[in-house]
Amino acid sequence: MLSRTAENLFWLARYVERAEYLARTIDATLRVTALPAAYVGKTNEWDSALLTAGVGASFYDHYEEANQQNVVEYLSFSSDNPSSIKNCIEAARLNSRSVRTALTSEMWDTINSAWIELQAVWGKGGTGSREDLAKFLRFVQETSLRFDGSAYRTMLRNDAYWFSRLGVHLERADNTARILDVKYHMLLPEEEHVGGPLDYYQWTSILRSVSATTAYHWVYRETLKPWLIADLLILNDTLPRSLASCYSNLVRNLDQIGVAYGRQGAAQRHARGIRNRLEHSHMDDIFQHGVHEFIQEFIADNSRLGEIVTKQYLI
C-alpha cells in the first residue's frame, strides 16, 4: 500500500472518532449544566469541556467567555478550530475521497451523507434551539457508529483495515486519557473532596462521555467511586474505550501490519512497551504516583506512538 493511502485511511478514522468524542463531550456537559446550580457547583463546566477537547488556549483567542453558546459554536462549527466537528467531518470526507477505492460503498456512503447533512445544518445557521442541538449531536454520534460498524462488517482484513483501526484506537486512547486528566487535575474546585455530592454528577457525566455508565454497574455493581471509575477507564481491557483495550488493539493491528510487510519496527516496540506498562499497573500504584502524572505521561507516549507510526509507515 502507498504511504499516502495509509495516511489517508489513518486520519479518516481519527477524524471520525474525534467528531464523535466532541459530540459526546458537548452532550455530557449539557446534561450537567441542566442540573440545579447547587449540584453543578462553582466550576465552569464549559471551561472543562474546552480543556477535555484540548482547545482551552485557542478558544480564548476568539471568545471572551466560556458559556454554552460560545463553546458549542467553537467545538461544533467554528472554522477557526481545526478540531471542530464541522472541520473533522469535512477533513474525513476529503480523506475518504482520496482513498475512495480502498473503502467499501457503505463506508463512503456514511461519510458522504454525513457531509451533505452537515452542509444542510450549516446552511440553516447551525443549531438554534436546544432540541436542534440534541438532534445534531445524536447525528454525529450515529455517523461514527455507522462508519465504525461498516468498517468492521464490510472491510477485508488487510493493511487498509489495520491502518484504519490504528487511527481509531490512537485517537480513542488520547480522548479517554484527556477526560481522566481534566477530572482529576482541573475539574473539581479546590475545596471539594473527591467522592463528594458534586463529584457524583461530574463522574456520571464523564462515564456518559465514554458510553460507560451501564458498563460500570455491570462490572463493579457499586455506586460511583472515583478509584473504580479510574480502574475501568485505565486498566479494564473489557471496556472498548479504556486505555488498556485501546493498546491491546493497537499492538494487535501493528503486529498484523508487521507480519504483512515482513518486518517489525519502532512502532511495534513502543506500543508493546505501553501495553505492558498498563498490564502490570495497579490502581494503588497509579494513585500513589499521581493520576495526573500517570495520565500526562501516557498522553505523551501515545502522541509519540503517532509520530513513530507516521515516520515508519505514512511518509
N, C-alpha and C positions, 0 to 999 in steps of 0.2 A: 504494500500500500504506500502511496506517495505520502510524504510527511505533511503536505498541505491538507490532504484529505483527512488524515488522522487528526490534525489540529482542528479542522472544522467540526468534526464529529465530537471531539473532546469538549470544545467550547459551546457547541449547540446544546449538549446535555447540561453543562454548567449553567448556562443562561436560563434554561427552562426550570432547573432546580432552584435557582436564585429567585426567579419570579414567584414561584410558589412559596418560598420561605418568606419573602416580603409580604405577600398576601396574608400568610398565617400570622406574621408579626403584627400587622395592622389590625387584623380581626381580634387577636388576643388583647391588644391594647384598648380597642373599642369596648370590649366586654368589661375590662377593669374600670375604665373611666365612666362606664354607665352605672357603677355602684355608687351608693351614697358617699359623700365626702368623708364620713367617719371611717369608712372601710378602706378608702383609697390612700389616706394618709397625706403626708406633706410632700411626697415626691412627685415630680412631674413625669407621669408615665410616658408622655410623648417624647421627652428627652431620653428616657431609657430605650424607647423604640429606635431612636436615631443611633444610639450607641450600639444596640444589638445589630443594627444593619451596617455598622461600620462607617457611617457618614455624619457623625456628630460634629466634626470640624467643618466640613464643606457646607453643611446646611446653613450655618450662621454667616456664610459669605453671601447668602441670598435672602435670608429672612432674619428678622429681629427677635421673633418669639416662637417657641416650640409649642404651638397649640394644634388642635385636631386638623383644622383647615390647612395650615401650612405644612404640617408633617405628612398628611395624606397626599397632598399635592406633590410634595418633593419625592416621596417614596413611590408614588404611583405613576405620575405623568410628566414630571419635570424633565425637560431636555438638558438642563444643567447638571442633572445627576446621572452619571453613566450607568449606575446600577438601578435606576428606577424600573418599575415593572414594564412600562412602555418601551424603554430602551432595551431591556432584556428580551422582550418578545420580538422587537424589530431586529435585534442582533441575532437571535435564534433563527428567524426566518432567512436572514441574509446568509448565515452559515449553512442552513438546510438547502438553500438554492444552489450553493456552491458544490454540495455533495448529493444532489438530488438522486443520482443513480445508485448511491450507496444506501439510501433509505427505502423502506417499504412504502407502499402507497398510503397505508394507514398512518404512518408517522408523518409523512409530508402533508396529508390532509389535515391532521391535527394542528400542525404549526401554521399552515396557510389559513385555515379557517379562524384560528385564534387571532392572527394578524388582521384579517378582514373585520372581525368583530371589534378588535381594538380600535381600528380606524373609525368604526361607527360610533363607539363610545366617545372617542376623542373629538369627533365631528360635532357631537351634541354638547360639547363643553365639559366633558368629564362626568363626574358623579355628583349631581347636585344635592340629592337627598340621602339620608342615611340608608333608606331602602335600596336606592340605586347603588350605593357603595357596597352594601352587603351582597347584592347580586354580582357586582363586578369582582369582588374578592372570591366568591364561590366559583365564578367563571375561570379565574386564573388558576385556582387550585384544581379544578376539574380538568383544565387543559393539561396541567402537569401529570395528573393521574392517567389521562388518556394516552399521553405521549409515552410515559413510562410503561404502561400496560401494553401498548402497541409494540414497543421495542422488545419487551420480554416475550411476547407471544408470536411475533412475526419475523424477527431478525435471525439470520443464520448465526450460529455461534462461531464467529470468525473474528479477525482483528478489528473489523468495523464495530462489532458489538462490544468487544473488550475495551476499545478506546472510548466509546460512548459511556460505558459503565465507570471507567476511571474518572471521567468528568463528573458524573453524578455523585460518586462517593467522596471525592475530594471536596466538592462544594458542600455536600451534606455534613461532613465532619467539621468543616470550618463553621458552618451555621450553628450546629449544636454547641460547639465549644464557645462561641461568642455569646449565646444565650446564657450559658452557665456562668461565664465570666462577669457579665453585666449583673447577674443576680447576686453573686457572692461579693463582688467588689464595689459595685456602684449603686445598686437599686435601692437597698434599704437605707432609711435615714440612720444617722449615727446613734440616735437614742433608742432605736428599735432593736430588739433581740431576735435572733434567728429562732423561728418557731412561734412567734407571737401571732396575734389575730390578723394583723396586716399581712404578715408573712404568708398565711394560708391562701389569701386571694392572689398574691403575686406568684406563688408556686403553681396554683391552678392555671393561671394564665400562661405560664411557661410550659407546663405539660400540654396545654392546648396548642401551643406553638409548634410542638413536635408530634402532635397526634398521639400522645402517650398517657392521657388521663385514664382511659379504661385499662390499658396495659399495666399501669402502676398498680391498680387494685387487683388485677389478676395475679400479678407476681408476688406482691407483698401482703395483700389483704389487711392493710392497716390504714389509719388516717395518714394524711400527708406529713411526711417527716423529711426535712432537708437532706439528711445524710442518705436516706433511702432513694430519694429522687436523684441525687448526685450519682449514687451507685447505678441506678437504672440508666442514666444518660451517658455515663462514662464507661462502665465496666460490663454491663449486661449485654452480651452479644446476641441475645434473642430479640432485642428491640432494634428494628431496622435503622433507626436514626441515631443509635448510640455510637460513641467513638469506637468501641471495640468491634461492633458489627461493620462499621464503615471500613475499618482496616483489615478485617478478615476478608472482605470483598475486594479491597484494593490489592492485597497480596495475591489473592486467587487470580484476579484478572491480569496482573503484571506477570505472574508466573506463566499463564497461558500465552501471553504475548511473547515471553522469553522462549518458551518451547517452540512456538510457531516460527520465530525468527532465528532460532538456533543459538541464542546466546542470552545470558543474564547480564545485568549491569548494575550501576549505582542505584537506579530506581528500585529494583527488586530488593537490594540490600537495605536501603533506607526504610522502605515500607515494612520489611520484616523486623527491623530494629524497633520501630514504633509499635507494631503489633505485639512483639514480645514484651515490651515495657508495659503495655496495657494488660496483657495476660498475667503478668507477675506483680501487678499492683493491687493494693488493698486500700479500701476507703480510709481506714485508720491512718495509714501512712500518708495518704494524699492530704487529709485534714491536718495532720501534724506538719507536713511540709508546707501547706498552704494551698488552698484550692486555686486562688488567683495565680500563684506562681506556677502551679502544675498546668493550668489551662493556657497561660501565656506561653509556656514552653511548648505545649502541644500545638498551638496555633502557629508558632514559628516553625516547628518541624513539619507541620502539614503544608505550610507555604513553601518550605524548602523542597518537599517532595514534588510539588507542582513545577518548581523550577527545574528539578532534575529530570522529570518526565519530559518537559519541553526540550531540554538540551539533548536528551538521549533519543527522542523519537519524533519531535514535532518541528525541528528546524533542520 
